[in-house]
Amino acid sequence: MNPAPERITPEQSWLLQREKAVAWLRCVFALVAVAVIQLNPERVARFPMLSMYALGSFVVYGVIVLELTRRRSFGSSVLGFITTSLDVVWIAIIVFSTGGTRTPFFFYYSFPVITASLRWGLKGSIPVALVGVAIYGTIRFTLAAEAEMSPIGIDTILVRSLYLLLLAGIFGYISEFEKKQNQRLLALSKTAAQAAAFQERRRIMFELHDGILQSLATLILRMEGCRSHLPKTQNELAEEMESLENLTRGSMKEIRQFLAGKDTQPIVSGTLLDRLREEMRFLHEGLGLDVIVESQQEELELPKDIERETYYVLKEALTNVTRHSHASRIEIQLQQSNGAFNGSLTDDGVGFDRANVRNENGFGLSGMQQRIKKIGGELLVESAPGYGTKVSFVVPIAAAGELSS
């Protein structure tokens, strides 16, 4: 199975395109240098081996970097630092071997200057330009490549050095200005996305208010009316009706909190066992199921995110039991030890075929897996037709606590 393609941000995509453009430009520079030497071979008369090696390896190096950029084998910052350093060294060798200060390739010093400015602005372009000037001046004063010819004038050296520094300043400034503009555009894009999400949330809020929330409100009123007409001797039924009313009110509150962009807290911290026992009591008294809740600790000390997500997982598992399993017995076991929280829910129902469930469009099992994965744990579902179902999970408490902090 092929791995899922890695998602990159718009900024990362732009940086990748920039590196690809630089890699293509390097290959063009290398090929042009080879073509110039072929048209003017006397440029390599004094150092033919060094010149041909420098030019040929520069072409190969350019192709390798282009391929690495296409494959995204290195991060842009690492690749940028390495290639900028190699560009300066390679161009210095080409300049030295093709005429020293009289080389036709002085302009090639502008390439690492421009690429450094694109990557780091003035902080990159000015140092690279100074290095290029220093190397070029060293070649001039040592006269290593000048042979017996008179060296190029110092005034020409100064003009070329000033040209390189001016180029570094201009491109560095433009690059920093462009980077600031891109950051502003990204910030505006993020703000626009948040505004669009807010508008969509408002649209959903109005739709829910006109539909589900009004239906829940009507349900509460009707349950209150039914409870008021019950005889006073039917206290248990009246209490159950009141419990349903409170549950419906709580659901409406959670929906409103979600629509307002607030975090919903379905359970009070430290009440996981109490809530599960309440759920199981309803299943026992209302549906006649044989239920067991076991915990090795009387009180579980869990981070809020673990308590919240595991409660939702177990509640979803209980819902699946009542809707699909036709079970007569449910057992929940919880254990907190050795920096981990373990839990399981087992029923003796009809079970199911996992292969068929994967092809369905429901969100039950996938939602449970996502909740446990979000807090750094693992979820295991064991089931087969006729053999019941077991849902178990293990969550490292330290890892989940770090995620929530």
Secondary structure, 3 states (H helix, E strand, C coil): CCCCCCCCCHHHHHHHHHHHHHHHHHHHHHHHHHHHHHHCHHHHCCCHHHHHHHHHHHHHHHHHHHHHHHHCCCCHHHHHHHHHHHHHHHHHHHHHHCCHHHCCCHHHHHHHHHHHHHHHCHHHHHHHHHHHHHHHHHHHHHCCCCCCCCCCCHHHHHHHHHHHHHHHHHHHHHHHHHHHHHHHHHHHHHHHHHHHHHHHHHHHHHHHHHHHHHHHHHHHHHHHHHHHCCCCCCHHHHHHHHHHHHHHHHHHHHHHHHHCCCCCCCCCCCCHHHHHHHHHHHHHHHHCCEEEEEECCCCCCCCHHHHHHHHHHHHHHHHHHHHHHCCCEEEEEEEEECCEEEEEEEECCCCCCHHHHHCCCCCHHHHHHHHHHHCCCEEEEEECCCCCEEEEEEEEHHHHHHHHC
